[in-house]
């Protein structure tokens, strides 16, 4: 996200000497490896990279990246990341968070980072559960989820992370799967975007919510359950035998059969179309496949560049003068000799 000369590294150069302490089989391992593979491919520099996390299983991430990092407090990673980026706009800032951290106590902070369009990558690991605190239902847990805090089944309607991001004004929204090979490509696209790049990563919690995403992540289900979008290409899935077309009456998408390769009625993906992105992220899974990849990418001026520009203009032609600053406004003269009592 800067124009520095690419730096040659290997994935191993981004690994720390810390013991990786996630449950065996946790999807976080795959995400960690994907990020470590991404860094050399984008020419990132370890000394110019910062990972900021909140609280939760995902938030141990900064310990395992050979970069600068902050393991902050619950829900406040976006706030710290904003401060880091404004203090040094040349840094590459990555925010690592979970569905509970970012959308519950941190929902307000996430919203403001996205609407301000801070130049950073925002990775939300979504396992639809609170893993670190032993399996309570989270803002993304489905209706009926049984957990220590919902033993009879959750009655909450779950939040949709990508719909939340679009509603908050995000200019880049993408989805990926922890163990899918396409994750690296999505991360590279997020890094290339100038502005807040929001990426939801479906991450399997093997202990408290195992296989919750299996209906579309399992190999046997991937063909009909996954639709990987690509800018300028028809929205096809099921090995090209099905696609998404516009339902003119309802002004929404519908699934259609594709015969003999005829894609005339199939919608062509336009990642700059916010309306289309909203339709894709809100498709109910089951009747529709899960839309994955870069769903929306339409850059706009960034918050940090605007702040730098404003400060530069305000400081033009001025010389720092601490004494003048301290003496500005109302002042008082104090006598040197005390009055006699």
C-alpha positions as CSV (number, residue, x, y, z in Angstrom):
1,X,0.0,0.0,0.0
2,X,3.0,2.2,-0.6
3,X,5.4,2.8,-3.4
4,X,8.6,1.5,-1.7
5,X,10.9,-0.8,-3.7
6,X,9.7,-4.4,-3.3
7,X,11.7,-6.3,-0.6
8,X,12.8,-9.9,-1.3
9,X,11.8,-12.3,1.4
10,X,10.7,-15.8,1.9
11,X,7.6,-17.0,3.9
12,X,10.0,-18.3,6.5
13,X,11.3,-14.8,7.1
14,X,7.9,-13.8,8.4
15,X,7.7,-16.5,11.0
16,X,8.6,-15.8,14.7
17,X,10.2,-18.1,17.2
18,X,7.0,-18.1,19.2
19,X,5.1,-21.4,19.8
20,X,1.9,-21.2,17.8
21,X,-0.8,-21.8,20.4
22,X,-4.1,-22.6,18.7
23,X,-6.1,-25.8,19.0
24,X,-4.8,-28.6,16.7
25,X,-6.8,-28.3,13.5
26,X,-7.9,-24.7,14.0
27,X,-8.4,-22.8,10.7
28,X,-6.2,-20.0,12.1
29,X,-3.1,-22.0,11.2
30,X,-4.1,-22.0,7.5
31,X,-4.8,-18.2,7.6
32,X,-1.4,-17.6,9.2
33,X,0.4,-19.6,6.5
34,X,-1.5,-17.8,3.8
35,X,-0.6,-14.4,5.2
36,X,3.1,-15.5,5.5
37,X,3.0,-16.7,1.9
38,X,1.4,-13.4,0.8
39,X,4.0,-11.1,2.2
40,X,6.9,-12.1,-0.2
41,X,4.6,-11.9,-3.1
42,X,3.5,-8.3,-2.5
43,X,7.1,-7.3,-1.7
44,X,6.3,-6.2,1.8
45,X,9.0,-5.2,4.3
46,X,8.9,-6.6,7.8
47,X,10.2,-3.3,9.3
48,X,7.5,-1.4,7.6
49,X,4.6,-3.8,8.5
50,X,2.3,-3.7,11.6
51,X,-0.3,-6.2,12.7
52,X,-2.9,-4.9,15.2
53,X,-5.3,-7.3,16.9
54,X,-8.0,-7.1,19.6
55,X,-9.0,-10.0,21.8
56,X,-9.9,-13.6,20.8
57,X,-8.3,-16.6,19.3
58,X,-7.5,-14.7,16.1
59,X,-5.9,-11.9,18.1
60,X,-2.8,-14.0,18.9
61,X,-1.8,-13.4,15.3
62,X,0.8,-10.6,15.9
63,X,2.9,-12.9,18.0
64,X,3.5,-15.2,15.0
65,X,4.4,-12.5,12.4
66,X,8.0,-11.3,12.3
67,X,6.9,-7.6,12.2
68,X,5.8,-4.9,14.5
69,X,2.5,-5.7,16.3
70,X,0.0,-4.7,18.9
71,X,-2.2,-7.2,20.8
72,X,-4.7,-4.6,22.1
73,X,-8.0,-4.8,24.0
74,X,-11.4,-6.2,23.1
75,X,-12.9,-4.5,20.1
76,X,-10.4,-1.6,19.9
77,X,-8.0,-2.8,17.3
78,X,-9.5,-0.4,14.7
79,X,-8.8,2.5,17.0
80,X,-5.2,1.5,17.7
81,X,-4.7,0.9,14.0
82,X,-6.0,4.3,13.1
83,X,-3.5,5.9,15.5
84,X,-0.6,3.9,14.1
85,X,-1.5,4.8,10.5
86,X,-1.9,8.5,11.3
87,X,1.4,8.6,13.2
88,X,3.3,7.0,10.3
89,X,1.2,6.8,7.1
90,X,4.1,4.9,5.4
91,X,3.4,1.8,7.4
92,X,1.5,-1.2,6.1
93,X,-1.2,-1.8,8.7
94,X,-3.1,-5.0,9.0
95,X,-6.0,-5.4,11.5
96,X,-6.7,-9.0,12.7
97,X,-10.0,-9.6,14.4
98,X,-12.8,-12.1,14.9
99,X,-16.6,-12.0,14.5
100,X,-17.1,-11.4,18.2
101,X,-14.3,-8.9,18.6
102,X,-15.2,-6.8,15.5
103,X,-19.0,-7.0,15.5
104,X,-19.9,-7.0,19.2
105,X,-18.0,-4.7,21.5
106,X,-16.0,-3.5,18.5
107,X,-18.8,-2.9,16.1
108,X,-18.7,0.8,16.6
109,X,-15.0,1.0,16.1
110,X,-15.1,-1.2,13.0
111,X,-17.8,0.9,11.5
112,X,-15.9,4.1,11.9
113,X,-12.6,2.7,10.5
114,X,-14.5,1.6,7.4
115,X,-16.5,4.8,6.8
116,X,-13.4,6.9,7.3
117,X,-11.6,4.6,4.8
118,X,-8.3,4.2,6.6
119,X,-5.7,2.8,4.4
120,X,-5.3,-0.7,5.9
121,X,-6.2,-4.4,5.5
122,X,-9.0,-5.6,7.8
123,X,-9.1,-9.4,8.2
124,X,-12.2,-10.7,10.1
125,X,-11.9,-14.4,11.0
126,X,-15.5,-15.6,11.2
127,X,-16.1,-18.9,13.0
128,X,-19.6,-17.9,14.2
129,X,-18.7,-18.5,17.8
130,X,-16.6,-17.1,20.7
131,X,-13.7,-19.6,20.8
132,X,-11.3,-18.1,23.4
133,X,-14.0,-17.8,26.1
134,X,-15.3,-21.3,25.6
135,X,-18.0,-21.4,23.0
136,X,-20.6,-18.7,23.7
137,X,-22.7,-17.7,20.7
138,X,-21.4,-14.6,18.8
139,X,-23.0,-11.9,16.7
140,X,-22.7,-14.1,13.6
141,X,-24.0,-17.4,15.2
142,X,-27.0,-18.8,13.4
143,X,-30.5,-19.0,14.9
144,X,-30.7,-22.2,16.9
145,X,-27.0,-22.3,17.8
146,X,-26.6,-24.2,21.1
147,X,-23.9,-22.9,23.4
148,X,-23.1,-22.2,27.0
149,X,-25.0,-18.9,26.7
150,X,-27.8,-20.3,24.6
151,X,-28.4,-23.8,25.8
152,X,-31.9,-23.9,24.2
153,X,-30.6,-22.4,21.0
154,X,-29.8,-18.8,20.0
155,X,-32.8,-16.7,19.0
156,X,-30.7,-13.8,17.7
157,X,-30.7,-13.0,14.0
158,X,-27.0,-13.2,13.0
159,X,-25.1,-10.2,11.6
160,X,-23.8,-10.5,8.0
161,X,-20.2,-9.2,8.2
162,X,-19.9,-8.2,4.5
163,X,-23.3,-6.5,4.5
164,X,-22.2,-4.6,7.7
165,X,-19.0,-3.5,5.9
166,X,-20.9,-2.3,2.8
167,X,-23.4,-0.5,5.0
168,X,-20.6,1.2,6.8
169,X,-19.2,2.6,3.6
170,X,-16.4,0.1,2.9
171,X,-14.8,0.5,-0.5
172,X,-13.4,-3.0,-0.7
173,X,-15.2,-6.1,0.5
174,X,-14.1,-9.7,-0.1
175,X,-14.7,-13.2,1.2
176,X,-12.5,-16.2,1.4
177,X,-12.1,-19.6,3.2
178,X,-9.3,-20.4,5.6
179,X,-8.0,-23.5,3.8
180,X,-8.7,-22.4,0.2
181,X,-5.9,-21.8,-2.2
182,X,-7.6,-18.6,-3.4
183,X,-7.1,-16.9,0.0
184,X,-3.6,-15.6,-1.0
185,X,-5.1,-14.0,-4.1
186,X,-7.8,-12.3,-2.1
187,X,-5.2,-11.0,0.4
188,X,-3.0,-9.6,-2.5
189,X,-6.1,-7.8,-3.9
190,X,-6.8,-6.3,-0.5
191,X,-3.2,-5.1,-0.2
192,X,-3.3,-3.5,-3.6
193,X,-6.5,-1.6,-2.7
194,X,-5.9,2.0,-1.6
195,X,-8.2,2.3,1.4
196,X,-9.9,0.1,4.0
197,X,-9.9,-3.4,2.6
198,X,-12.4,-5.6,4.5
199,X,-11.9,-9.4,4.1
200,X,-14.2,-11.9,5.8
201,X,-12.5,-15.3,6.2
202,X,-14.6,-18.3,7.0
203,X,-12.6,-20.0,9.7
204,X,-13.4,-23.4,11.2
205,X,-13.4,-23.7,15.0
206,X,-12.8,-27.4,15.4
207,X,-13.6,-27.4,19.1
208,X,-16.8,-25.3,19.5
209,X,-18.3,-25.0,16.0
210,X,-16.7,-27.7,13.9
211,X,-17.8,-28.0,10.3
212,X,-20.4,-25.2,10.5
213,X,-19.3,-24.1,7.0
214,X,-19.0,-27.7,5.7
215,X,-22.1,-27.3,3.4
216,X,-20.0,-25.1,1.1
217,X,-16.4,-25.7,2.2
218,X,-16.2,-29.5,2.0
219,X,-14.7,-30.7,-1.3
220,X,-17.9,-32.6,-2.1
221,X,-20.0,-29.5,-1.7
222,X,-17.6,-26.9,-3.2
223,X,-18.8,-27.2,-6.8
224,X,-22.4,-26.2,-6.1
225,X,-21.8,-24.4,-2.8
226,X,-19.1,-21.9,-3.9
227,X,-19.2,-19.1,-6.5
228,X,-15.8,-17.4,-6.9
229,X,-16.4,-14.1,-8.5
230,X,-14.0,-12.5,-11.0
231,X,-14.3,-9.0,-12.4
232,X,-15.6,-9.0,-15.9
233,X,-16.5,-12.7,-15.9
234,X,-20.0,-14.3,-15.8
235,X,-21.2,-15.3,-12.3
236,X,-21.1,-19.1,-12.9
237,X,-20.8,-22.1,-10.5
238,X,-21.4,-25.8,-10.5
239,X,-18.7,-26.3,-13.2
240,X,-20.4,-23.6,-15.4
241,X,-23.7,-25.4,-15.5
242,X,-25.5,-22.8,-13.3
243,X,-25.3,-19.0,-13.1
244,X,-26.8,-15.9,-11.6
245,X,-29.2,-13.8,-13.6
246,X,-31.3,-10.8,-12.8
247,X,-34.9,-11.3,-11.7
248,X,-36.5,-8.3,-13.4
249,X,-39.7,-8.5,-11.4
250,X,-38.1,-8.7,-8.0
251,X,-35.0,-6.6,-8.8
252,X,-32.7,-9.3,-7.3
253,X,-30.6,-12.2,-8.4
254,X,-31.9,-15.7,-9.3
255,X,-30.2,-19.0,-10.2
256,X,-30.5,-20.2,-13.8
257,X,-29.3,-23.2,-15.7
258,X,-26.6,-22.7,-18.3
259,X,-27.1,-24.9,-21.4
260,X,-24.4,-25.4,-24.0
261,X,-22.3,-22.7,-22.5
262,X,-24.9,-20.0,-23.3
263,X,-24.2,-17.3,-20.7
264,X,-26.3,-14.6,-22.4
265,X,-28.6,-14.1,-19.4
266,X,-25.9,-14.5,-16.7
267,X,-24.8,-11.4,-14.9
268,X,-21.2,-10.3,-15.5
269,X,-19.4,-9.5,-12.3
270,X,-18.6,-5.8,-11.9
271,X,-16.6,-5.3,-8.7
272,X,-17.2,-1.5,-8.8
273,X,-21.0,-2.0,-8.6
274,X,-22.0,-1.5,-5.0
275,X,-25.6,-2.6,-5.6
276,X,-24.5,-5.9,-7.1
277,X,-22.1,-6.4,-4.2
278,X,-25.1,-6.0,-1.8
279,X,-27.1,-8.6,-3.7
280,X,-24.2,-11.1,-3.6
281,X,-23.4,-10.8,0.1
282,X,-27.1,-11.1,1.0
283,X,-27.9,-14.2,-1.0
284,X,-29.3,-16.9,1.3
285,X,-27.0,-19.9,1.2
286,X,-28.8,-23.0,0.1
287,X,-31.0,-21.6,-2.6
288,X,-27.9,-19.8,-3.7
289,X,-24.1,-20.6,-3.5
290,X,-21.8,-18.7,-1.2
291,X,-20.3,-15.7,-3.1
292,X,-16.5,-15.6,-2.6
293,X,-13.6,-13.5,-3.8
294,X,-13.5,-9.7,-4.4
295,X,-17.1,-8.7,-4.2
296,X,-16.6,-4.9,-4.3
297,X,-13.5,-2.8,-5.1
298,X,-14.1,0.9,-5.8
299,X,-11.3,3.1,-4.3
300,X,-11.9,6.5,-2.8
301,X,-9.7,9.1,-1.1
302,X,-8.3,7.7,2.2
303,X,-8.7,9.1,5.7
304,X,-5.0,9.2,6.4
305,X,-4.1,10.9,3.2
306,X,-6.7,13.6,3.9
307,X,-5.4,14.1,7.4
308,X,-1.8,14.4,6.1
309,X,-2.8,16.9,3.4
310,X,-4.8,19.0,5.9
311,X,-1.9,19.1,8.4
312,X,0.6,19.9,5.7
313,X,-1.5,22.8,4.4
314,X,-2.0,24.1,8.0
315,X,1.7,24.0,8.7
316,X,2.8,25.7,5.4
317,X,4.8,28.8,6.0
318,X,4.7,28.4,9.8
319,X,7.6,27.9,12.2
320,X,7.0,25.8,15.3
321,X,7.0,28.0,18.4
322,X,6.2,26.3,21.7
323,X,6.4,29.6,23.7
324,X,3.8,31.2,21.4
325,X,1.6,28.2,21.7
326,X,1.8,28.3,25.5
327,X,1.2,32.0,25.7
328,X,-1.8,31.9,23.3
329,X,-5.1,33.2,24.7
330,X,-5.6,34.6,28.1
331,X,-2.5,34.9,30.4
332,X,-1.8,36.1,33.9
333,X,1.2,37.9,35.4
334,X,2.3,36.5,38.8
335,X,4.2,38.8,41.2
336,X,7.6,37.5,42.1
337,X,7.4,38.7,45.7
338,X,4.6,37.3,47.9
339,X,2.3,39.8,49.6
340,X,2.8,40.3,53.3
341,X,0.1,38.7,55.5
